[in-house]
Amino acid sequence: MNQSAKVYLVGTGPGDPDLLTVKALRLLQNADVVIYDRLISEAILDLIPSGTSQIYVGKKSGNHTFPQDDINQLLVNLAESKRTIVRLKGGDPFVFGRGSEEALVLARHGIEFEIIPGITAASACSAYAGIPLTHRGLSSGVQIVTGHSQSGHALNLDWKTLADNNKTIVIYMGLENIDMICNKLVEAGLDKTTPAAAIQNGTTARQQRVLSTLSVLAADTRNAMLQAPVIFVIGKVVSLANILDWFATDQAIGEYFSDKALSNYG
C-alpha cells in the first residue's frame, strides 16, 4: 500500500457552500479523488477542480444501490494507489453520517485518515429557519435522534426521555415515521400544542419550512408535500421562528405562531 495515502472524511454541511470550513474547501481543491453522497449539493460539487476523479456513492432510504460495505471496500481499494482521498458527507461525518463506521474500517486496515467536521443539519437548518436550539426560559438542552429505523426493526426510542418540555428535539430522517413519532411523544406526555417545525432543503435556495404544532405536524408536512431531506424541530423554541426569520420569509409555508402564542412561552 502507498504509505502516503490518506483518507479525509469531510463534512460539507447541509448544502450552502458558504458553510464549508476553510479546511474542507482546501482539501476538496487538492484531492486526487472525491467520493460523494447523494445529499452533496451541486454548488459544492462545482468547487471540485475539473479533472479531479469523482465517484458517486449515493443512496437513499429503501434504495441502497451502493451498499455501505461496498463504500468501505472502495475506500480501502483507493488507498492502495491514491495519495489524497476525500470522502464527502452531507452535514457532519459523525452525526448520522456513518463516518465512524468508515473510519473504523480504515483503522483496521492501517490506513491513515482524518475527520473534518461539518455543520450538522440540526444547527444549520434550524438557524436558517429562525429557530434557536436553546433559548433562556424556553429550552435548556437539545436531543438529537434519528427517525429512521433499520430494515425489519421498529423505531425504538426512549419516548419518555424525549418528551421533555424543557428541551428541543431534532429529528433526522423522520419523514416516513413522523405520524408515529408525534403520536408517541404525545403519549409520553409532551403537550400536543408544543410548537414544531419541518424544514426541507435547509440552508439552500430551495429551503421550505412548515411551522406547526406537535398534534398536526405530520398532517401539515404532508399537506405541504415536503420531500427528503427534511428535519423536524419540536419544542418551545419554534415559537420564535416568525420573529427570527432572517433567511427566506417568502418561502415559508404553513401557519405562523401569533405574538399571543409566543407570549405563552416567554
Beta strands, then each sheet from edge to edge (+ up, - down):
strand 1: 6-11
strand 2: 33-36
strand 3: 53-56
strand 4: 84-89
strand 5: 112-116
strand 6: 142-146
strand 7: 168-172
strand 8: 195-200
strand 9: 208-213
strand 10: 230-234
strand 11: 253-254
sheet 1: 3+ 2+ 4+ 1+ 5+
sheet 2: 6+ 7+ 10- 8+ 9- 11-
end
